[in-house]
Amino acid sequence: MNPLLRAEQAVLGSVLLDPGQLSHLDWLSPDHFDRPVHQALFAALRKLRADGHPGLAADTSVPLSWVTDAVEEAGHHVRGLSAVYAHTLVSACPRPEHAPAYGRMVLEGAIHRSVTVHAIRLHQAARADALRGEVKGALHHADVLSGVLDDLARRWGTDPRPVPLATPSATVPAAAPPVRAGQVAENERFLLAVLVERPRAMDEVVGWLRPGDFADPAHGQLYRCLGALHHRGEPIDRITLLWEAQRRGLLADGRLSGGQVAAICDGVGPGSAEWLGEQVIRSSVTRTAITSARTIRGLAENESLSPGQLINHALRALGPLDDVRTRWRTANDHSPPSPAPASSSNGPPPARVHAALARSTPHPVSPSSARTRSVPGPAAVRSPSRGHS
């Protein structure tokens, strides 16, 4: 027994038994019904009401013409409807006065179907954009889905607000594999190589590119290491990158290997970090849109969720896409960084040297040895670095 089918039949049966119930169902429209025959019949009943059918004025029993005229009107728009099925609808209604409750069930089913349809459209548009190297279609359908969710919340009478799932693993499907994975991975490796070769290029991408934008988690972890070195003002090269990866435990747990880092750093040619970063975040937009669409579709197909829960969880699922969209726009609108002031020497900037030494921890010096060293020599100046190692 399909509960939604029985609810649709009960709504129509209640109106056929009591035409006055239509006045309590003004918020329900024909397209809220799943079956075309039910859509046509409900539209016919509303038309008879608008035309002032005599059956509406009946004080006692409803005239048979109310049923036959409704079937005849609906038959102009759908095939296979007969008076026999109309009587089946009448028998499917337990109590005509419960029509508003049955109507809410129909609306609830319509909300789940509508969210499912728009999630599928977003998924298809995002995959098509990923193949073409674009984001326009995915972002358009994401806006449409967001507007649909707001409209459905208004119809249902709830306040649209993003709410996380209590048990996400029960309803959220696994993320889809990235489209054009080979080209995406190549862009990510090339970007990392450029950033290692030209550390100042970090200023071109650090404001809007995040580790999570990388399709390969290992590449994201390396970018996180580069960002940490850049934030602390430390020198960036293949050795400092490998050391930072070791400090973060990436080599110990197998997420990275020294060979992977060396392969990225070797053989790099000229390239634009800004352009490569835009390719990476463009891929992140479509990949995130695909994941959001799959998540929302899984939510919509979960019949145990009420419309309010579905709408709020779906809005939450669109949150990551909104975040990466904002950074995508920043990537396309940002102005080039101002050139760094010229250094008076060929060595590293004084601020970077000071930052590196400040994080070094020299070995404690005993009072007796301190008294014997009135003037520190070169070895004493370099001792903090040895202590840091």
N, C-alpha and C positions, 0 to 999 in steps of 0.2 A: 504494500500500500504506500503510495507516494503522498506524503503529507501536503506538499504544495499543490498537487493536482486536486486533492480533496478540498483544500481551502478555496481554490479558484471555483470549483463546482459549487461549493457552499455559498460563496458570494453571489453567483449568478442565480442560484436557486432561491436565495432569500429575496432578491429583487423581483424574480418572477412571482413569488408568493405574495410579496408585499412591495408594490412599487414605491411606497413612501420611504423605503430604506435608501433610495437614491439620494435623498437630501442629506444623509449622513455619510455619503461616500463621495462628496465633491472633490476631495483630495486624491481620489483614485482615478487613474486614466486607463484607457484601453491598452496602451503599450506596456502597462505594468503586468499584464497577463502573459504567461509563457506560451500557451497554445494559441495559434491563429484563430481557431474557431471561437475561443473564449474572448479574444480581442474583438472580433467582429460582433459577437452577441452583446458584449457590454457597450460597445459603441452604438449599436442599434437601440438598446434600452435607453441610453442617454438621449438619442435623437427623438425617440417617441416622447420622452419627458419634455424636451424642448418644444416639440410640436403640440403639446397639450393633449396627449392621448386621453380618451374618455376613461380608460382604466385607472387613471390617477385620481379620479373623482369618486370612485366606488367606495361606499361606506362600509359594506359588508364583504361579500365575496368578490374576488377579482375576476373580471370577465375573461372568458377564454380568448377573446380577441387580443388581449395584452400579450399573451404568449405567442399566438399565431402571427401577429403583426411583427413581433420582435424577430421571430424566426425568418419571416419573409424578408425583412429589411436586412438582416445579417446575411441571408443567402445571396444578396447582390454582390457581396464582397468575399465570400468564402464558399467553397464547394463542400458538399457532403453533410450539411446541417439539416436535420429534420426535426419534426415535432416530437418524435420519439426521444431524441437526445435531450430536448428541453424538459420532458417529464423526468428523465434520468437526473437532470440537474435539480429539479424540485425535490426529488426523493433523497438527494445527497445533502440537503440542508437540514440539520437537526432543529435549529431554532432561527427563524428569520430575524428576530430582534438582535441576534449576535452578529449581524452583518458587518458592523465596524471592526469587530475583532477578526473576522475572517479576512476583511480587507487589509488589515495590518499585516496579516500573514502573506498575502499576495504582494504587498509592497516590499516586505522583507525579502522575498524571493527575487523580486525585480532588482533590488539593490545589489544582491550578490551577483546576479547575472550581468548587470551593468558594469560593475567593477571588474568582473572577469573579462568582459569584452574589451574594455579600455586597457587593461593590463596586457592582453594579447597584442593589441595594436602597438603599445609602447615597445613590447618585446620585439615585434617584427620590424618596427622602424629603427630600433637601436641596432639590430643585427645588420640591416641594410646599410645603415650609416657606417658601421664598422667595416664593412666590405668596401665601401666607397671612400673611406677616410674622411667622413663628415660627421657632424653632430646636430645639424639643423633639424632633421626629422625627429630624432630622439627627444630633443628639448621641446619641440612643439607638442608632441604627444604627451610628454610629461606635464606640460602646462594644461593640456586638455584634461588629463586624468585628475590633476589637482583641482581644477574647476568643477569637474563632475563630483568629486568627493565633497566639496563644499556645498554644492547644490543638493546632493543626497542627504547631507547632514541637516540642511534646512527642511527638506521634506519630511525627514524622520523626526525632526524636533529635538535634535541634540546639538551640543556645542562642539564644533570640530576642533580637536586638539590632538597633537601627536602623543601617543601613549605607547611605551614599549611593551612587548609581549612578556607575559609572565613566564611562559615556557616556550621560547623561540624554537627550540629543536623539534617541537611537535608539529609545527606548521610551516616553517621556513625551509624550502628545498635547498639543496646544495647549489653553490654558485655555478653558473655556466662557464665552460671553458672559453678562454679568450678567442676572438675571431682574428684571423691573420696572425697567429701566435709567432710565426717565424719572423715576420717583419717587425712586430712590436718588440720582440726580444732583441733584435739587432739594433733598433733605435735606442733601447735602454742601455745596452752594452756600450754603444758608441758615445752616448751622453756621459756615462760614468768615466770612460777613458778621457774624454775632453776635459772633464772637471778635474781629473787627476793631473793631466798635462798642463792645464791652465787654471790654477786654483781661483784666480780672480773672477773667472766666469761663474762662480757660485753666486755672485751678486746678481746675475741675470735671471736666476731661477729660484733662489732660496725663498723669495717672498711669496711664491704661489705653488710651487711643486712640493708634494709631500711624499714620504716613503710609501704610503699606501697607494699612490698613483701608479706604481710599478706593477706590472702583471706578474713578474717573477719575484717571489718573496726575497730571494737572495740578493737581487738587484736593489730592492727596497732597503734591505739591511745595510748594504754598502753605501747607499745614498744617505742613510741615517748616520753612518760613521763620518762621511764627508761633512754633513751638516754640523755634527758635533765638533769636529775639528775647526770648521769655519767659525762657529759660534764662539769657541774659546780662543780664537785668534792664533791657533797653532799652525805650523807649516803643514802643507798638504803635498804628499808625494806617495809613491807606491809603498814605501817603507812605513810611513806614519799611518797610512790607511790600513795596512796589514796589522800593525800594532794595535790600532783602535779596535779592529775586528776581534783580535785576540782578547783584549780587555773586556769586551762585551760578551765573551763566551761563545762567539759565533763559530770559532774554529773547533772548540771542544765538543760542542753538541752536534757537529756535522752539518750545520746549516750552510757553512762555507768551507772552502779549502784554500790553502795557499796557492794551489794551481789555478783556481778560478780567478783569484785576484790578479795573479800574474798574467793570465790570458786576457783580462780586460785592459790591463795597463800596457801591454806590449802591442806594438804595431799600430798605434793611433796616428791618424792623419789629421789635417786641418778640418775643423767643423765648428758650427755655431751652437753653443750650448742653449741659447734661447730658442732657436728653431727646433732642435732636438727635444728640448723640454716641452715645447708645444705639441710635438707628435706624441710624446708620452702621456700628457694630460688629456689630449684628444681621445686617445685610446681608453684612458681612465673614465672619461665621460660616458662613452658607449658601453663599456664593460659594467660600470655602475648602474646604468639604465637597464641593462639586461638583468642584472641581479635584482634590482628593485622590482622590475616587472614580474620576474619569476616568484619573488616573495609575495607580492600582492596577489598574484593569481592563486598561489597556494592558500592565502588567507581567505580569498573569496570562495574557494571551493570547500572551505571548512564550514559546514552547515551548523556547527555548534556555536559559532560566533554570532552574537546579536549584531544588527546593523550598526549600532553605535560603536561597538568594539571593532568591527571590521573597518569602519571609516577611520577611526583614530589610529588603529594599528597600520593601516595603509598609508596614512599621512606620515607616520613615523618612518615607514619603509622608504618614503621619498626623501627623507632628510639627508642621507649621504649624497644623493644626486644633486640636491640643492647646494650642498657644500662644494662639491667638485665643479658644479656649474659656475658658482661665484668665482672660484679660483681660475677657471677657464677664461672667464671674461677679463679677469685681472691680467692674465697672461697675454691677452690680445690687446689690452689697453694700456699696459704699463709703459712708462717712458724709460729710455735707456739710462742706466746708472751713471752718475757723474764720475768722471775720471778720478782716480786716486792721486793724491799729491805726490809729486816726485820725491824720492828719497835722496838724501845727501850722500848716501854710501851704497855700496853694492850688497851689503848684508841685509838680513831680515829687519823689518821695522822694529824700532825700540819697544813699541807697545807689545808686539808679539813676543819678543825676548823676555820682557818683564812678566807677561802672562805665563810663559812656559816655566820660568824660574820660580814664580810664585806658587806653582803647583808641585814643585819639587820639594822633597823633605830631606834636608841634610841629616847625616848621622849626628847624634848628640856628641858634643865635645866636652871632655872632662875639664875641670878647672885647671889642673896642672898643665895639660897640654896647651890650654888657651894662653897660659902665662908665658910659655916658651915661644909662642908664635906672635911676636910683636907686629910683624909686617906680613900679611898674607901673600903667598906666591901664586903663580899661575895655576898650580895644581889645586890650591885651595879654592880658587874661583870656580874651577870646573867640578869641584866635589859635589855640588847639588845635583848636577845631571847624573853622576854616578849613583848617588843615593836614590834618585828617581827611578833608575833602571831596575 
